[in-house]
Amino acid sequence: MAADTRDEPADSGFGQISRTKDVSFRLLALAATLVGIVSLAALLLNVAVDAVGWLDWQFLTNPPHPDPYQAGFLPALVGSVAIMLVIALITFPLGVGAAIYLEEYADDGYLTRFIQLNIANLAGVPSVVYGLLGLGLFVGLFSIGYGTVLAAAFTIALLILPIVIISAQEAIRSVPDSQRQASYGMGATKWQTIRNVVLPRAMPGIMTGTILALGRAIGETAPLIMIAAPTTVFGLPNGPFSKVSAMPLQIYNWASYPQTEFQYGVVAAGVVTLLVVLLTINSIAIVIRNRYQQRT
């Protein structure tokens, strides 16, 4: 009894220290979260306030103009949407196809490990390097043209393709192997198992990775500068080989103007438009992802 009494204060003190550490860590994590959220909210609020009076229908439907009160964003807006559509058509099938092969068909040998290592390294390569690759490969070797829709889309597609492959691999890897074995036990082939069992359950994760990759792609500027995409275009692209600008390039160009109206009002309106387009694309992808989740 005496020994038990002596042990109680020690246990109580240890428990109190553990609870104190738990509360401290929780408050520290909350503070870190709030710093990020508050900083982002303050930045967005500042940009939104600057855009008031500048972001209107005229701004969205007019071409660029030297007069800030007549400047528009339409060619860059359409150019960015066109580039993003081509990027999605390229990266989604290639990325998912590569992930399926690496996870379901490839042997776990030295060659596969070498490929995996290089894909992981390519995901961290600076975007300007991909711009140089696009300049030499698509513009120089294949003669697609400087600053065209296809040259811009192919270059940025190379940039985000490793991200799509890695996220798709993780999603496919998360499907329990027991579900594959159950499908094989019912007489399904390898492809039938992948199509009917693996892909439907992995699709939400694949879509999430693709959304994040497209969100990075729409804001990239360095690759477009390297392939000599024009910072300002006054007409809409009428084909895959048309010269095209993009919203980040147009915003960058406006920020270099000496007029205060361009540096704050017009630039802020362009940034808000870019964010709205990004959130719209993400929302559409999230809806598609949720539908796949409901089916599974």
Residue pairs with C-beta under 8 A, 6 or more apart in sequence:
44 275
47 268
47 271
47 272
48 268
48 272
49 268
50 264
50 265
50 267
50 268
51 265
51 268
51 269
51 271
51 272
53 265
54 265
54 266
54 268
54 269
55 268
55 269
55 272
55 273
58 70
58 72
59 71
59 72
59 73
59 266
59 269
59 273
60 72
60 73
60 74
60 77
60 273
61 72
61 74
62 70
62 71
62 72
62 73
62 74
63 72
63 74
63 75
63 234
63 235
64 71
64 72
64 73
64 75
64 76
64 232
64 233
64 234
64 250
65 71
65 72
68 257
68 259
68 261
68 262
68 265
68 266
69 261
71 254
71 262
71 266
73 247
73 250
73 269
73 270
73 273
74 236
75 233
75 234
75 235
75 236
75 237
75 245
75 250
76 233
76 245
76 246
76 247
76 249
76 250
76 270
77 247
77 273
77 277
78 236
78 237
79 149
79 233
79 236
79 237
79 244
79 245
79 246
79 247
80 218
80 246
80 247
80 248
80 274
80 277
81 277
82 149
82 237
82 244
83 149
83 152
83 153
83 156
83 244
83 246
84 214
84 217
84 218
84 281
86 149
86 150
86 153
86 157
86 240
87 153
87 156
87 157
87 160
87 214
87 217
88 210
88 214
90 153
90 154
90 157
90 161
91 157
91 160
91 161
91 164
91 210
91 213
92 164
92 210
94 157
94 161
94 164
95 161
95 164
95 165
95 168
95 210
96 164
96 168
96 206
98 165
98 168
99 164
99 165
99 168
99 169
99 171
99 172
99 206
100 168
100 172
100 194
100 198
100 199
102 112
102 115
102 116
102 165
102 169
103 169
103 172
103 173
104 172
104 190
104 194
104 198
105 190
106 112
106 115
119 162
119 165
119 166
120 162
120 166
122 162
123 162
123 163
123 166
126 222
127 159
127 220
127 222
127 223
128 222
128 223
128 226
130 155
130 156
130 158
130 159
130 223
131 155
131 222
131 223
131 224
131 225
131 226
131 227
132 226
133 155
133 158
134 151
134 154
134 155
134 158
134 223
134 226
134 227
135 155
135 226
135 227
135 228
138 144
138 150
138 151
138 154
138 155
138 227
139 145
139 146
139 151
139 227
139 228
144 150
144 151
144 154
144 241
145 151
145 241
145 243
146 227
146 228
146 229
146 243
147 224
147 227
147 228
147 229
147 230
147 243
147 244
147 245
148 240
148 241
148 242
148 243
148 244
149 237
149 239
149 240
149 241
149 242
149 244
150 240
150 241
151 227
151 229
152 223
152 224
152 227
152 229
152 244
152 246
155 223
155 224
155 226
155 227
156 217
156 220
156 223
156 224
157 217
159 216
159 217
159 220
159 223
160 213
160 214
160 216
160 217
163 209
163 212
163 213
163 216
164 209
164 210
164 213
166 209
167 205
167 206
167 208
167 209
167 210
167 212
167 213
168 202
168 205
168 206
168 209
170 205
170 209
171 202
171 203
171 204
171 205
171 206
171 208
171 209
172 198
172 202
172 206
174 202
174 205
175 197
175 198
175 201
175 202
179 197
179 198
179 201
180 193
180 197
180 198
183 192
183 193
183 196
183 197
184 193
188 196
188 197
200 292
200 295
200 296
201 296
203 289
203 292
203 296
204 289
204 290
204 292
204 293
204 296
207 285
207 286
207 288
207 289
207 292
208 289
210 285
211 281
211 282
211 285
211 286
211 289
214 281
214 282
214 285
215 278
215 281
215 282
218 247
218 248
218 274
218 277
218 278
218 281
219 248
219 274
219 278
220 248
221 246
221 248
221 249
221 252
224 246
224 248
224 249
225 249
229 243
229 244
229 245
229 246
229 249
230 243
230 244
230 245
230 249
231 245
231 249
231 250
231 252
231 253
232 245
232 249
232 250
232 253
233 243
233 244
233 245
237 243
237 244
247 270
247 273
247 274
247 277
248 274
250 270
251 267
251 270
251 271
251 274
254 262
254 263
254 266
254 267
254 270
255 262
255 263
255 267
257 263
